Amino acid sequence: MTYPDNHIETPTISDSEPHLESKPVANASIDIADIDITAAADTAQLPQPNLPPIQQATYKANTTDFIVNELLPLDFTGEGEHLWLHIEKSGMNTAYLAKLLSEWADIPLRDVGYSGLKDRHALTTQWFSLRIPKKQLPATEFAPIDIGEHESITILDQHWHNKKLNRGTHRANQFVITLRDIQFENSDTETLEPEQLLSAKETVEQYLTNISQSGVPNYFGPQRFGRQGNNIREALSLFARPPRAPRPSSKKSKSKRAPREQNTMELSAARSLIFNEILAARVRDGSWNTGLSGEVFNLDGSGSIFTSEEIDDTLRERMASGDIHPTAVMWGRDNDKVSNAAADIENDTVQHSLLLTQLAAGLEQRDIKAQRRALRLPIEALTWEWRDSEEDSQTLVLNFTLTTGSFATSVLASLVQQLVF
């Protein structure tokens, strides 16, 4: 995917106040009651490169207003003991459906595989794999009766395969998102003259064209932090306890890897919050898609990274074309690839926040290794359609694809100032 012109204008959203407190910190500990966790985890307050052209819109008014289709190209072997099911669901989260499948097949939950978590408040399609010893299927078809009135499950396809479906296997997700009751920036939609309404829509369409070429800030979405930031609260509580001592390894064991931390939700939320704040700082200074000295770059569409002490014309051209993206740290120990100005902004962001300092220290104490994540999120195959009617005026339907690990809410946040759910 190419990006013809990736110039960033001076941010038009107020950037005078950081998202989190800005005070030098030295070995400070936190009383959770002293921190406004809800505000800290509010992704709606994160800065955008440009003022979104839609002032307000409603999303997820209906289940079909948020459609997610998992893209998982795979050639099935037709043999093996893993039954792969392509399932459409609504009103139900992925983990609960996995539990229902394990109960139906009478197998351990660990033998049910899926690639990613899909939203409960959406119509989604995704693959599951079930390890069925000797292919001995249950006597009855999968048709759970203990589901709610607004929950539905439909099996679309099934195949036998010789491997389990592991997390992160799918390449991307396709989204079809309907935004209703749109209010345009600086205007009362109900009183707009036809030519004014047309002009407002053209402004939105030009903005969509721009972000389809330039991408948007690759923020983690609000679902990563839980309701009112509860996952961050849980992370702070976790870090207030001493790390679990590693189990003594057997003399016969050849494994030298450290024991795996089980509190993945809390650890992920902590790393995501730090990343979002570093990205916010880079959006404010305009370097999120132009790079800094000492940058670690990500090669588009891959996990490959490389470093550069200085930004030259070749790197600028590669960033402008979308071939490479600047990155920020997913916090952990051994964050030694980044240097110079890029390292300074990461360290300063953490050190000037009591909350981030505490989260960073907790991650390091648990021996979490640093990783890198692209600051820019490319949007693939973005199309749109206006579907206005007398009953449902100013409705916009977006269709686009995002790589695994990115959030559709980041695209919506770049387009809409206030999302109403």
N, C-alpha and C positions, 0 to 999 in steps of 0.2 A: 504494500500500500504506500502511496506517495503523498507528500505534503508540499504543494507548490510554494506556499508562502507561510512561514511560521513566525512572522513578526508579532511581538506582543506589545500592545499598547499599555500606557500607564494605567494601573488598576483604577477603576472608577468607583469601586466600593471602598468605603472608609477603611483605611489601614492604619489609623493613628493608634488604635488600641489592639494589642495582641489578643489572641484567643484565650490565652492563659496569662496568669500573673507574670510580671517580668521583674524579678529581683534576683540579684546574685545569691547563690545558695552554697553553703559549705556544710556538708555532713549533717543536714537537717533531717529530723524525723517528723512524721506527719501524724497528727491526730485527725482521723478521717472526718470527724465532725467539723473541722476547720476548713475543709475544702468543699467547694460547690462542685461535686462530681457530675451532677446533671448538666450544669453549664459547660464543664470541661469536655464532656462527651457529646455535646450538641453539634453535630456536623453541619447543621443549617447555618451556623455562625462562621464557618470557615470561609476565607476570602476566595473570590474568583478573579481571573485575569481581567474580565470585563463585566459590566453590569448586565445581568440576564434580562432579555427583552420582554419576558412574560412576568408580570408582577405577581400573579397568583393563579393556581390551577388545582383542581381536584384530581387525585389519582387513586386507583383501587376502589372506586365507588362500587364496582361490580367485580366479581372474580375474574371475568374475562377481560377486564381492563388491564390486567398485568399477566401476560402470557410469556412463559419461558420454555424454550425447547433446547434440550441438551444435544450438542453436536458431537457425536462419537463415532467417527468412521471406523469400521472394523470388519474384517473378514472372519466369519465364524467357521470353526472347523466342522461343526455338525456332530462332533463326538466329544467324549470327556464327561465328567460328572458335575459340571457347573451349568445350571439352567439359567440362561439370561432372559429376563423379562423386560420388555419395553412398556412402561406404565404411564398412563395419564392420570393425574390426581389433582384434586382441588380441596381446599379447606383442611389440609393435613400436612404436617411437616415430614421430612424425609426419614428422620430417625424413628418416628412412630410407625410409619409404613414398613420400615425394615423389621420392626418388632412383630408386626402382624404377619409378615411373610415368614419369619422364623417360626412362629407358632403354628402357622398352617403347614409348613413343611416338616415340623417337629425336628428342627435342627438348632444348634447353638446360634445365638445372635452373631457371633464372630464369623460364622460361615455365610452370612449375608453381606454381599459387597455392593457398594455404590460409589460413584465418582465424586459427587458433590452434593452439598445441602441445597435444597430448593425451598423457596418461600412458601409458607403455609397459606398466605392470603393471595393466592395466584392460581392460575391454571398452568400446570407444568407437565412436561414429559421428560422422563429420564429412565436410564437403565439400572436394573438390579441384577445381581447374580446370586444364585443359591447353590451351595454345594450339596448335591443329592447323592449320597452313597449308593452305588450300583444303580443309579437312575430310578430308584423306587419312589415314584411320585405318590402323593396322598390319594386316597380313594375319591375324594371330592375336589371339585375345582375351587380355586381361590375366590371366595366370595364372602368376605367378612361381614358379619351382621352387627357387630358392636361398634359402628361408626355413627357419627352425628348426622343430623338432618342436612347440614350444609357441607358434608364431606362426600367425596365421590372417588372411586378407583376404577379404572378401566385398563385391562391388559390389551395392548395394541399389537404386540408381536412377541415371539419367543424363539430361542435357539439354544442348542446344546453347544458348549464350548469347553476347551481343555484348560482354561485359566479363570481364576477369580477376577472380578472387577475391583480394581484398587482405587483408592482416593486420588483425585487429580488426573485421572486418565483422559477425560474428555478434553477436546481441544478448545471449545468455545461454547457460548450460550447465545441463542438467538432470542431477541426480545421483541414483543409487540405490545406497546404501551399506549393506552388511551388517556389523554389529559382532557378533562371536562371543565366547564364553567371558567374558561380562561379570561383573566383580566389582564389587559395589556399595560405596559409601563406608562405612567403619567396620563392615563385616560380612563374615563368611565365608559366601558364597553357598550352599555345600553344606550348611551346618548351619541355614539359615534355616527357620523354620516357615512354612507356607503363608501365614498372615496377615502375617508379616514380609516375605516375598517380595513379596506384593501391595503392601504399603506402600512398599517400596523402588522398585517399578516406578511407583507413583503419583507418587513424588517426582521420578523421571526425567521422567515425562510432564508434570508441572507445570512443570519446568524448560524442557522443549521448548516448551511453550505460551508461557512468558515470553520466550524468545529469538526466537520467531517474531514477537513483537510489538515487542521492543526492539532486535533485531539483536545482533551480536557485534562485538568488535574486529576491524577489517579488516586483520589482520596479513598480510604476505607469508608464504607457506608455505615449508617446508624445501627444496623442489625448486628454489627460486629461488637458493639458495646453493651447490648442488652437494654432493657427498659430503664430509662432514666440513668443510664450508665452503670447499672448494677454489676456488669462484668468487671468494671474497673474497681469497684468496691471490693469485689471478691478477690481481685488480684492484690490489692493492698492488704487485705486480711491474710492472704496466702504468704505474702512477703514478710509480714510481721512475725510469722512462725519460722523457726530454724529449718533449713533445708533437710529433707529426708536423707538419712545416712544411706550410702550405697550398700547393697547386700554383698556379703563376701562371695566371691566367685569360686566355683568348683575348680579343683586342680585339673580336672579333665577338660574344662571349658577352654576353648581357644579364643573366645570373644574377649576383646579388650575395649569394647565400646562402653561408654558411660551409661548408667541406667536411664531409661527414658522417663522424663517428667510426665506425670499423668494429667496434670491440671492444664490441659491444652487450651481450653476456652479462656482461662484467666491469663495465661501467658500470651496468647494471641492478641487478646484485647489490649494488654499493656504495650506490646510492640506496635500495634496498629495506632494507638493514640500518639505515641512518640513520633511515628512516621508521619501521621497527619499534621502534627505541629511543625515538623521540619519542612514538609511540603508547603504549609501555609506561609512559613517564613520566606520560602523561595518564590512563591507566588507574589508576595508583597514586594520583593526586590527585583522581580522580573526575570529571575534566572532559572525558573522551573523548566523551561524548554530551550534555553540558550546556553546553559553550562557555565561552570566556574573552573578556575584553575584547581588542579588536583582532583578533578571529577572522575567518578567511576561510571562508565557508560554501559548501557545494556543494548545488545544487538536485537533489533526488533524481531519479535516472533520466536525468540529463543531464550534460554537461560544463560547465554554467554555474556560475560562482562570483560571490560578492559579499562585500564586507567590512562589518564593523560595529565601531565603536570600543567600544560598550557593549552588554551583553546586557539587553534589556528583555523585558517579558511577552509581546509578540508573537513575538519570536524563540524564547522558551522554549516557547510553544505550538506553533510550527512544528517545533521539534526534537522535541517530545513526540509529534507526529503523524507524524513521519517525512518531512515535506515537505522539510526541509533537514538537512544533516549538517555538523558541524565538520570541518575538514581539517588536514592537516599537509603540510609541504613534501616534495616529491621533489627532493632537494637539487640546486642549481645556482646559477648567477649570477642576479642581479636578483630575489632573493627579497624584493621590496619591497611586496608587497600586505599581508602580515601585520604587526601592530604590537602594542604594549603587552604584556600578560601572555602572549598567545599567541606573540608573537615571542620573548619572554624564555625560555620553556620550550624552544623549538626551539634557540635559540642556546646556552643553558646545557647542554642534553643533548649537543651536539656538542663544546663547549669543555671539558667535563669528562671527555672520553674521548680518550685518545691515538689509538685506532684510528679513531674517527669523525672526529676532526680531520684525520687523514691522508687519509681517504677524501673528505671534503668539499673539502679543498684540491685534490686530484687532479681532482675533477669540475669545479671552477671553472677550473683551469688548462686544461682541455680545452673550455672555452667551452660547457659544457652549461647550458641555460637551465632555471631552476627551474619546477616545475609543482606542482599541488596534488592531493592524493588524500584521499578521505573517510576519516575515522577509524572510521566505523561501517559495518558490512556488513549490509544488510537481507537477510533470508532469505524468499524467495517460496515460497508453496505448500508449506510444510513439513507432511508427514504421516509417520506411523510405524506400525509393526506389530511385535508380539512374535511370534517364530516358534520357540517352544521345543519340544524333543523329547528323548527319552531319549538319543539319540546326540549331540545338539547343543543343550545347555541354555543358557538365557539369551542368546538371539539377538535382536537388534533391527535392523530394516530401516528406514532413513531414506530419504525421497524429498523432494527440494527443488530449487529453482532459484536460481542465483546469476548476477549480471550478469558480463559479460566483464571479465577482469582480476582477479577475486577467486578465493579459494582455498577449496575444500571442507575442507581440513585446518584452516582457521581455525574452521569450524563444529565440527569434531570436537574440536579442542583446547579449545573452550569447554565441551564436554560430558564429555570423558574426561580424567582426569588423566594416565594413561599408556597410550599407544597401542602395541600390539605388532604388529610387521609381520613 
